Amino acid sequence: MLKNIFLAPVSTVNYDFQFLRPVIQGIDIKEVKSYTSIPSLSRFRDGKVYLWGVKEYKKRFWDLAKPDDIILFYNTGRFIFSAIILEKEYNEDLANSIWGGEHFIFSRKKNAWPFIFFLRDIHECDIPFEIIRQSSGYSPKYYLRSFIMLKPEARDRILLTFNSIDNFLLSYSKLIHPENIK
């Protein structure tokens, strides 16, 4: 089965709180365990859980995602991180625990990102948006505004160029959490 690729813009407004903490630094496994008991929690070896959430209006893409699919995180013209989906779960309480609070711009909107992806194999990367834009056939004026799935035909063009999605990622990436998953 071919992997899907999802594109996720990362806001610079709350970069540290919304993205850096849950995706790159990780959330303490004890905090996450108090809200969920998904089977994959036992696979996180470094005491941290890595995750990302999307809003309800993007549920249709969340529904399409499956384990081993890829998320590319976008900021200021480039994809800056990639991650592989380990598992997903709808969890309002966990979302509020991670993304709620007085310092967060969206905290007054309860359950902002309850459609949660648990992540593994997080890589820092430097993929120019132009590469994805060209393979997708998007207009030169197009920019990524919200979480979407890359069109299958765009993924297939990447496959033709790089022979595999893994080769594509490896050509632009470096692993930052090599030992976080069993």
N, CA, C and O of each residue as an XYZ file, in Angstrom:
728
protein
N       0.847     -1.185      0.000
C       0.000      0.000      0.000
C       0.890      1.245      0.000
O       1.825      1.350      0.794
N       0.592      2.169     -0.885
C       1.368      3.399     -0.964
C       1.056      4.315      0.208
O      -0.081      4.396      0.675
N       2.078      4.991      0.663
C       1.905      5.949      1.751
C       1.275      7.226      1.224
O       1.604      7.690      0.133
N       0.369      7.786      2.008
C      -0.148      9.116      1.713
C       0.781     10.140      2.336
O       1.469      9.856      3.317
N       0.795     11.319      1.767
C       1.572     12.430      2.304
C       0.592     13.540      2.656
O      -0.222     13.954      1.830
N       0.681     14.013      3.889
C      -0.157     15.106      4.352
C       0.718     16.336      4.565
O       1.866     16.224      4.993
N       0.177     17.487      4.269
C       0.895     18.750      4.389
C       0.257     19.561      5.511
O      -0.953     19.788      5.516
N       1.079     19.992      6.458
C       0.573     20.693      7.649
C       1.318     22.009      7.840
O       2.507     22.008      8.159
N       0.630     23.129      7.647
C       1.289     24.406      7.926
C       1.459     24.599      9.433
O       0.611     24.196     10.229
N       2.557     25.213      9.796
C       2.870     25.478     11.204
C       2.885     26.989     11.397
O       3.659     27.697     10.753
N       2.045     27.467     12.269
C       1.947     28.904     12.533
C       3.202     29.407     13.238
O       3.744     28.740     14.119
N       3.652     30.584     12.840
C       4.768     31.205     13.560
C       4.280     31.937     14.799
O       5.078     32.272     15.675
N       2.966     32.192     14.884
C       2.407     32.922     16.021
C       2.622     32.154     17.323
O       3.077     32.724     18.314
N       2.299     30.876     17.323
C       2.455     30.044     18.522
C       3.370     28.854     18.251
O       3.107     27.744     18.714
N       4.427     29.084     17.511
C       5.313     28.009     17.074
C       5.791     27.132     18.234
O       5.709     25.906     18.161
N       6.287     27.755     19.293
C       6.832     26.984     20.417
C       5.765     26.125     21.078
O       5.980     24.938     21.322
N       4.636     26.714     21.364
C       3.590     26.027     22.122
C       2.783     25.055     21.267
O       2.479     23.944     21.701
N       2.442     25.473     20.060
C       1.588     24.662     19.204
C       2.353     23.545     18.501
O       1.811     22.457     18.306
N       3.592     23.795     18.122
C       4.345     22.840     17.306
C       5.587     22.290     18.005
O       5.727     21.077     18.157
N       6.474     23.161     18.425
C       7.760     22.732     18.978
C       7.588     21.778     20.163
O       8.219     20.723     20.210
N       6.748     22.145     21.098
C       6.549     21.313     22.293
C       5.954     19.940     21.955
O       6.558     18.934     22.326
N       4.810     19.841     21.277
C       4.236     18.508     21.066
C       4.932     17.669     19.995
O       4.989     16.446     20.123
N       5.457     18.290     18.955
C       6.018     17.516     17.836
C       7.510     17.274     17.994
O       7.974     16.159     17.754
N       8.265     18.271     18.386
C       9.728     18.157     18.414
C      10.260     17.800     19.805
O      11.056     16.870     19.940
N       9.833     18.520     20.829
C      10.314     18.235     22.185
C       9.585     17.049     22.800
O      10.165     16.296     23.583
N       8.330     16.885     22.451
C       7.532     15.786     22.991
C       6.856     16.160     24.296
O       7.289     17.054     25.023
N       5.781     15.441     24.564
C       5.007     15.622     25.791
C       5.335     14.454     26.714
O       5.410     13.309     26.269
N       5.529     14.741     27.993
C       5.839     13.686     28.954
C       4.787     12.581     28.876
O       3.585     12.846     28.895
N       5.256     11.353     28.788
C       4.350     10.216     28.618
C       3.356     10.098     29.775
O       2.232      9.637     29.578
N       3.760     10.506     30.972
C       2.852     10.443     32.127
C       1.663     11.376     31.922
O       0.533     11.027     32.264
N       1.911     12.551     31.370
C       0.822     13.490     31.094
C      -0.144     12.902     30.058
O      -1.362     12.997     30.210
N       0.406     12.304     29.019
C      -0.428     11.734     27.959
C      -1.210     10.527     28.471
O      -2.382     10.359     28.135
N      -0.564      9.681     29.287
C      -1.232      8.490     29.813
C      -2.443      8.822     30.671
O      -3.354      8.004     30.802
N      -2.461     10.000     31.248
C      -3.614     10.359     32.067
C      -4.846     10.687     31.214
O      -5.941     10.859     31.750
N      -4.670     10.775     29.886
C      -5.784     11.087     28.990
C      -6.085      9.996     27.963
O      -7.153     10.014     27.350
N      -5.184      9.062     27.767
C      -5.396      8.046     26.736
C      -4.693      6.746     27.117
O      -3.766      6.732     27.927
N      -5.153      5.676     26.521
C      -4.498      4.377     26.741
C      -4.283      3.673     25.404
O      -4.367      2.448     25.321
N      -4.004      4.450     24.359
C      -3.782      3.837     23.051
C      -2.625      2.845     23.134
O      -1.669      3.072     23.876
N      -2.702      1.764     22.390
C      -1.660      0.727     22.458
C      -0.251      1.215     22.135
O       0.716      0.711     22.705
N      -0.117      2.174     21.241
C       1.224      2.592     20.817
C       1.996      3.362     21.880
O       3.194      3.583     21.704
N       1.369      3.779     22.969
C       2.115      4.499     24.016
C       3.294      3.676     24.526
O       4.337      4.230     24.876
N       3.132      2.375     24.568
C       4.216      1.518     25.060
C       5.423      1.515     24.128
O       6.496      1.051     24.514
N       5.265      2.019     22.920
C       6.372      2.034     21.952
C       7.300      3.240     22.107
O       8.404      3.236     21.562
N       6.868      4.276     22.843
C       7.718      5.452     23.039
C       8.729      5.154     24.133
O       8.353      4.928     25.283
N      10.011      5.152     23.784
C      11.050      4.713     24.715
C      11.731      5.829     25.484
O      12.353      5.562     26.513
N      11.640      7.045     25.033
C      12.397      8.111     25.690
C      11.583      8.912     26.705
O      12.011      9.981     27.141
N      10.405      8.393     27.085
C       9.580      9.070     28.074
C       8.785     10.235     27.510
O       8.118     10.953     28.255
N       8.851     10.425     26.204
C       8.132     11.509     25.538
C       7.225     10.921     24.467
O       7.536      9.898     23.857
N       6.094     11.590     24.252
C       5.160     11.229     23.196
C       5.113     12.406     22.231
O       5.032     13.560     22.653
N       5.163     12.113     20.944
C       5.188     13.138     19.913
C       3.850     13.109     19.187
O       3.401     12.061     18.725
N       3.217     14.284     19.094
C       1.882     14.300     18.499
C       1.549     15.630     17.853
O       2.202     16.648     18.082
N       0.498     15.581     17.030
C      -0.003     16.738     16.300
C      -1.511     16.595     16.206
O      -2.018     15.477     16.119
N      -2.231     17.694     16.221
C      -3.681     17.625     16.124
C      -4.221     18.528     15.035
O      -3.591     19.513     14.651
N      -5.395     18.176     14.544
C      -6.071     19.003     13.549
C      -7.481     19.330     14.017
O      -8.040     18.659     14.885
N      -8.036     20.366     13.428
C      -9.374     20.832     13.781
C     -10.443     19.967     13.114
O     -10.172     19.208     12.184
N     -11.649     20.111     13.618
C     -12.764     19.295     13.130
C     -13.024     19.487     11.641
O     -13.387     18.532     10.954
N     -12.848     20.692     11.133
C     -13.137     20.900      9.720
C     -12.127     20.192      8.806
O     -12.330     20.140      7.593
N     -11.058     19.656      9.364
C     -10.085     18.872      8.591
C     -10.208     17.376      8.884
O      -9.319     16.596      8.541
N     -11.304     16.984      9.514
C     -11.524     15.585      9.869
C     -11.497     14.668      8.650
O     -11.043     13.528      8.751
N     -11.970     15.140      7.509
C     -11.987     14.268      6.320
C     -10.578     13.819      5.937
O     -10.397     12.692      5.477
N      -9.579     14.682      6.121
C      -8.206     14.270      5.850
C      -7.689     13.364      6.963
O      -6.977     12.396      6.698
N      -8.047     13.676      8.205
C      -7.660     12.847      9.348
C      -8.203     11.437      9.153
O      -7.515     10.455      9.433
N      -9.446     11.340      8.670
C     -10.055     10.028      8.418
C      -9.274      9.229      7.375
O      -9.209      8.003      7.463
N      -8.686      9.900      6.400
C      -7.930      9.218      5.339
C      -6.553      8.741      5.806
O      -5.973      7.830      5.215
N      -6.042      9.351      6.855
C      -4.690      9.025      7.334
C      -4.668      7.660      7.999
O      -5.622      7.243      8.655
N      -3.547      6.980      7.807
C      -3.371      5.659      8.412
C      -1.931      5.533      8.915
O      -1.066      6.319      8.529
N      -1.677      4.547      9.771
C      -0.299      4.357     10.241
C       0.665      4.221      9.060
O       0.354      3.601      8.043
N       1.821      4.810      9.230
C       2.916      4.834      8.260
C       2.767      5.897      7.181
O       3.663      6.056      6.353
N       1.652      6.632      7.170
C       1.562      7.791      6.290
C       2.486      8.877      6.835
O       2.949      8.803      7.974
N       2.742      9.876      6.012
C       3.732     10.901      6.320
C       3.058     12.262      6.458
O       2.136     12.597      5.715
N       3.541     13.038      7.429
C       3.137     14.442      7.545
C       4.379     15.291      7.310
O       5.415     15.078      7.940
N       4.269     16.254      6.399
C       5.314     17.249      6.170
C       4.835     18.562      6.786
O       3.750     19.045      6.463
N       5.641     19.131      7.669
C       5.289     20.357      8.366
C       5.924     21.552      7.661
O       7.128     21.571      7.404
N       5.106     22.533      7.357
C       5.476     23.669      6.512
C       5.544     24.962      7.317
O       4.693     25.227      8.167
N       6.579     25.770      7.032
C       6.691     27.098      7.619
C       7.549     27.960      6.715
O       8.644     27.560      6.319
N       7.060     29.124      6.394
C       7.772     30.148      5.620
C       8.457     29.619      4.351
O       9.664     29.777      4.166
N       7.667     28.999      3.500
C       8.155     28.606      2.184
C       8.860     27.265      2.091
O       9.306     26.876      1.012
N       8.967     26.552      3.207
C       9.696     25.294      3.208
C       9.000     24.290      4.121
O       8.304     24.659      5.067
N       9.203     23.033      3.817
C       8.789     21.984      4.746
C       9.981     21.750      5.657
O      11.071     21.411      5.197
N       9.764     21.933      6.951
C      10.869     21.974      7.906
C      11.018     20.701      8.734
O      12.087     20.448      9.289
N       9.962     19.900      8.824
C      10.013     18.623      9.537
C       9.110     17.634      8.837
O       8.122     18.000      8.200
N       9.475     16.367      8.970
C       8.594     15.289      8.522
C       8.419     14.327      9.689
O       9.270     14.233     10.573
N       7.306     13.622      9.670
C       7.034     12.625     10.706
C       6.160     11.537     10.098
O       5.457     11.755      9.112
N       6.223     10.376     10.705
C       5.392      9.257     10.272
C       4.297      9.037     11.313
O       4.540      9.078     12.519
N       3.099      8.806     10.816
C       1.955      8.573     11.706
C       2.070      7.174     12.303
O       2.167      6.180     11.584
N       2.055      7.120     13.604
C       2.081      5.857     14.334
C       0.657      5.378     14.603
O       0.332      4.205     14.419
N      -0.176      6.307     15.039
C      -1.558      5.990     15.403
C      -2.312      7.305     15.451
O      -1.703      8.375     15.458
N      -3.623      7.232     15.484
C      -4.428      8.447     15.623
C      -5.577      8.179     16.580
O      -6.000      7.041     16.784
N      -6.071      9.280     17.166
C      -7.153      9.155     18.130
C      -7.884     10.494     18.240
O      -7.258     11.554     18.253
N      -9.207     10.432     18.320
C      -9.991     11.621     18.660
C      -9.987     11.732     20.176
O     -10.411     10.806     20.868
N      -9.501     12.878     20.707
C      -9.379     12.994     22.152
C      -9.417     14.469     22.565
O      -8.396     15.157     22.539
N     -10.600     14.940     22.943
C     -10.775     16.333     23.357
C      -9.976     16.665     24.615
O      -9.363     17.729     24.700
N      -9.982     15.762     25.588
C      -9.289     16.031     26.847
C      -7.782     16.170     26.649
O      -7.162     17.076     27.204
N      -7.200     15.282     25.865
C      -5.769     15.371     25.583
C      -5.450     16.654     24.823
O      -4.470     17.334     25.127
N      -6.280     16.983     23.833
C      -6.071     18.218     23.065
C      -6.094     19.440     23.975
O      -5.241     20.319     23.859
N      -7.060     19.495     24.871
C      -7.148     20.636     25.785
C      -5.970     20.676     26.747
O      -5.510     21.754     27.123
N      -5.485     19.519     27.141
C      -4.321     19.444     28.018
C      -3.072     20.010     27.338
O      -2.260     20.682     27.975
N      -2.931     19.739     26.069
C      -1.722     20.140     25.349
C      -1.823     21.545     24.769
O      -0.886     22.334     24.885
N      -2.943     21.857     24.152
C      -3.063     23.122     23.423
C      -3.977     24.138     24.075
O      -4.199     25.207     23.506
N      -4.510     23.846     25.241
C      -5.324     24.822     25.950
C      -4.442     25.659     26.848
O      -3.224     25.478     26.852
N      -5.016     26.559     27.601
C      -4.233     27.315     28.574
C      -4.207     28.800     28.294
O      -4.518     29.250     27.192
N      -3.836     29.543     29.299
C      -3.908     31.002     29.245
C      -2.935     31.655     28.274
O      -3.177     32.779     27.834
N      -1.838     30.979     27.926
C      -0.841     31.598     27.052
C      -1.069     31.292     25.580
O      -0.313     31.753     24.726
N      -2.075     30.539     25.286
C      -2.276     30.106     23.919
C      -3.383     30.905     23.257
O      -4.472     31.042     23.815
N      -3.117     31.425     22.091
C      -4.048     32.314     21.401
C      -5.405     31.667     21.134
O      -6.421     32.361     21.093
N      -5.436     30.342     20.951
C      -6.682     29.669     20.636
C      -7.336     29.031     21.861
O      -8.291     28.269     21.713
N      -6.846     29.324     23.060
C      -7.352     28.649     24.252
C      -8.831     28.931     24.513
O      -9.508     28.120     25.144
N      -9.334     30.055     24.045
C     -10.754     30.333     24.256
C     -11.634     29.466     23.358
O     -12.847     29.404     23.556
N     -11.041     28.807     22.389
C     -11.764     27.878     21.528
C     -11.500     26.466     22.031
O     -10.489     25.855     21.686
N     -12.391     25.963     22.829
C     -12.211     24.628     23.404
C     -12.113     23.575     22.287
O     -12.779     23.679     21.256
N     -11.283     22.580     22.514
C     -11.123     21.457     21.587
C     -10.632     21.894     20.212
O     -11.141     21.425     19.194
N      -9.666     22.771     20.176
C      -9.178     23.293     18.905
C      -8.610     22.196     17.994
O      -8.849     22.235     16.787
N      -7.868     21.224     18.532
C      -7.225     20.196     17.711
C      -7.425     18.805     18.304
O      -6.442     18.170     18.688
N      -8.651     18.309     18.393
C      -8.878     17.021     19.054
C      -8.634     15.787     18.175
O      -8.647     14.661     18.673
N      -8.413     15.993     16.883
C      -8.126     14.870     15.983
C      -6.609     14.699     15.958
O      -5.905     15.376     15.208
N      -6.125     13.792     16.785
C      -4.702     13.717     17.125
C      -3.986     12.594     16.381
O      -4.497     11.484     16.232
N      -2.784     12.931     15.922
C      -1.863     11.959     15.334
C      -0.727     11.728     16.323
O      -0.140     12.689     16.821
N      -0.412     10.478     16.612
C       0.779     10.134     17.381
C       1.870      9.851     16.354
O       1.647      9.124     15.386
N       3.055     10.430     16.568
C       4.093     10.469     15.541
C       5.346      9.700     15.927
O       5.658      9.533     17.106
N       6.051      9.239     14.913
C       7.353      8.592     15.096
C       8.295      9.070     13.991
O       7.878      9.740     13.046
N       9.558      8.715     14.129
C      10.565      9.008     13.099
C      10.490     10.452     12.614
O      10.256     10.716     11.435
N      10.688     11.361     13.529
C      10.621     12.789     13.216
C      11.965     13.233     12.655
O      13.019     13.009     13.250
N      11.892     13.868     11.498
C      13.095     14.329     10.810
C      13.032     15.835     10.604
O      11.987     16.388     10.260
N      14.159     16.482     10.819
C      14.274     17.861     10.377
C      14.563     17.786      8.882
O      15.329     16.931      8.437
N      13.958     18.669      8.117
C      14.204     18.636      6.681
C      14.192     20.050      6.124
O      13.880     21.016      6.822
N      14.532     20.142      4.875
C      14.529     21.426      4.175
C      14.056     21.163      2.748
O      14.852     21.066      1.814
N      12.738     21.053      2.609
C      12.140     20.767      1.315
C      11.474     22.046      0.822
O      10.498     22.503      1.416
N      11.987     22.623     -0.246
C      11.347     23.831     -0.775
C       9.900     23.544     -1.183
O       9.612     22.512     -1.788
N       9.001     24.460     -0.848
C       7.599     24.283     -1.215
C       7.451     24.115     -2.720
O       6.536     23.436     -3.184
N       8.336     24.722     -3.472
C       8.279     24.662     -4.930
C       8.283     23.221     -5.441
O       7.617     22.917     -6.430
N       9.015     22.344     -4.786
C       9.061     20.936     -5.208
C       7.677     20.303     -5.079
O       7.222     19.613     -5.991
N       7.021     20.531     -3.972
C       5.676     19.992     -3.756
C       4.677     20.695     -4.673
O       3.802     20.055     -5.257
N       4.812     21.996     -4.793
C       3.897     22.763     -5.631
C       3.952     22.284     -7.081
O       2.914     22.087     -7.712
N       5.147     22.102     -7.600
C       5.288     21.648     -8.992
C       4.721     20.245     -9.181
O       4.021     19.987    -10.160
N       5.015     19.346     -8.264
C       4.523     17.972     -8.408
C       3.003     17.913     -8.281
O       2.364     17.009     -8.820
N       2.424     18.888     -7.561
C       0.978     18.911     -7.342
C       0.209     19.618     -8.441
O      -1.005     19.452     -8.565
N       0.912     20.403     -9.235
C       0.230     21.177    -10.260
C      -0.486     22.402     -9.707
O      -1.350     22.974    -10.372
N      -0.124     22.807     -8.479
C      -0.730     23.998     -7.907
C      -0.224     25.237     -8.636
O       0.881     25.242     -9.178
N      -1.025     26.261     -8.645
C      -0.665     27.542     -9.241
C       0.580     28.102     -8.548
O       0.790     27.847     -7.362
N       1.402     28.856     -9.270
C       2.559     29.497     -8.623
C       2.151     30.431     -7.476
O       2.969     30.731     -6.606
N       0.915     30.884     -7.468
C       0.443     31.780     -6.406
C      -0.099     31.017     -5.205
O      -0.389     31.622     -4.173
N      -0.242     29.699     -5.320
C      -0.807     28.894     -4.238
C       0.140     28.870     -3.039
O       1.355     28.747     -3.192
N      -0.436     28.987     -1.852
C       0.353     28.724     -0.651
C      -0.488     27.892      0.304
O      -1.718     27.947      0.287
N       0.186     27.139      1.118
C      -0.463     26.186      2.018
C      -1.078     26.916      3.199
O      -0.379     27.587      3.958
N      -2.400     26.782      3.353
C      -3.117     27.492      4.413
C      -3.599     26.575      5.524
O      -3.764     27.010      6.664
N      -3.827     25.306      5.198
C      -4.345     24.400      6.224
C      -3.969     22.962      5.881
O      -3.484     22.675      4.786
N      -4.197     22.088      6.812
C      -3.855     20.672      6.701
C      -4.584     20.036      5.515
O      -5.809     20.105      5.420
N      -3.818     19.417      4.616
C      -4.396     18.746      3.454
C      -3.625     17.462      3.153
O      -2.521     17.248      3.654
N      -4.226     16.625      2.336
C      -3.520     15.450      1.827
C      -3.003     15.788      0.434
O      -3.736     16.319     -0.400
N      -1.748     15.477      0.195
C      -1.167     15.669     -1.133
C      -1.918     14.768     -2.108
O      -2.179     13.604     -1.807
N      -2.256     15.293     -3.248
C      -2.977     14.517     -4.252
C      -2.184     13.258     -4.601
O      -0.959     13.312     -4.711
N      -2.867     12.130     -4.775
C      -2.154     10.893     -5.134
C      -1.305     11.035     -6.398
O      -0.220     10.459     -6.478
N      -1.779     11.784     -7.370
C      -0.980     11.956     -8.597
C       0.296     12.758     -8.327
O       1.310     12.540     -8.991
N       0.257     13.678     -7.365
C       1.467     14.416     -6.977
C       2.440     13.484     -6.259
O       3.645     13.518     -6.507
N       1.904     12.657     -5.371
C       2.745     11.659     -4.697
C       3.393     10.743     -5.734
O       4.570     10.403     -5.616
N       2.630     10.347     -6.742
C       3.155      9.458     -7.770
C       4.266     10.130     -8.580
O       5.210      9.459     -8.997
N       4.171     11.438     -8.807
C       5.253     12.158     -9.503
C       6.528     12.157     -8.656
O       7.634     12.030     -9.181
N       6.358     12.300     -7.352
C       7.524     12.221     -6.459
C       8.137     10.828     -6.540
O       9.359     10.683     -6.585
N       7.289      9.809     -6.559
C       7.776      8.430     -6.680
C       8.566      8.227     -7.974
O       9.596      7.553     -7.972
N       8.095      8.799     -9.060
C       8.805      8.672    -10.338
C      10.191      9.308    -10.276
O      11.153      8.787    -10.840
N      10.274     10.433     -9.588
C      11.546     11.151     -9.489
C      12.510     10.486     -8.512
O      13.702     10.386     -8.802
N      12.020     10.034     -7.367
C      12.886      9.553     -6.295
C      12.839      8.037     -6.087
O      13.580      7.517     -5.253
N      12.000      7.326     -6.812
C      11.834      5.868     -6.729
C      11.104      5.387     -5.476
O      10.601      4.264     -5.458
N      11.035      6.199     -4.443
C      10.267      5.855     -3.246
C      10.062      7.117     -2.414
O      10.813      8.085     -2.532
N       9.046      7.089     -1.583
C       8.807      8.208     -0.668
C       9.962      8.295      0.327
O      10.393      9.389      0.692
N      10.460      7.141      0.763
C      11.591      7.132      1.699
C      12.817      7.810      1.089
O      13.492      8.583      1.770
N      13.114      7.535     -0.176
C      14.251      8.197     -0.838
C      14.035      9.704     -0.910
O      14.966     10.483     -0.702
N      12.811     10.105     -1.203
C      12.474     11.528     -1.243
C      12.775     12.180      0.111
O      13.439     13.214      0.177
N      12.278     11.563      1.184
C      12.501     12.120      2.517
C      13.975     12.110      2.899
O      14.484     13.086      3.450
N      14.656     11.015      2.610
C      16.076     10.921      2.963
C      16.921     11.961      2.240
O      17.928     12.420      2.781
N      16.535     12.333      1.048
C      17.329     13.301      0.304
C      17.223     14.709      0.883
O      18.028     15.575      0.538
N      16.249     14.955      1.755
C      16.049     16.279      2.341
C      16.069     16.292      3.861
O      15.857     17.347      4.458
N      16.317     15.153      4.512
C      16.056     15.053      5.945
C      17.231     14.566      6.764
O      18.193     13.996      6.248
N      17.119     14.814      8.077
C      17.992     14.175      9.046
C      17.148     13.782     10.251
O      16.299     14.554     10.697
N      17.380     12.591     10.774
C      16.590     12.067     11.881
C      16.942     12.803     13.173
O      18.118     12.945     13.508
N      15.923     13.270     13.897
C      16.211     13.962     15.158
C      15.806     13.179     16.391
O      16.249     13.509     17.491
N      14.977     12.149     16.247
C      14.605     11.284     17.363
C      14.799      9.838     16.935
O      13.821      9.104     16.792
N      16.061      9.407     16.726
C      16.287      8.070     16.161
C      15.906      6.907     17.053
O      15.658      5.809     16.555
N      15.856      7.112     18.332
C      15.615      5.997     19.247
C      14.300      6.124     20.012
O      14.146      5.520     21.073
N      13.345      6.905     19.485
C      12.165      7.161     20.296
C      11.084      6.111     20.166
O      10.136      6.124     20.951
N      11.180      5.204     19.212
C      10.138      4.187     18.995
C      10.771      2.809     18.933
O      11.804      2.607     18.296
N      10.122      1.856     19.617
C      10.588      0.460     19.558
C      10.161     -0.153     18.248
O      10.449     -1.322     17.991
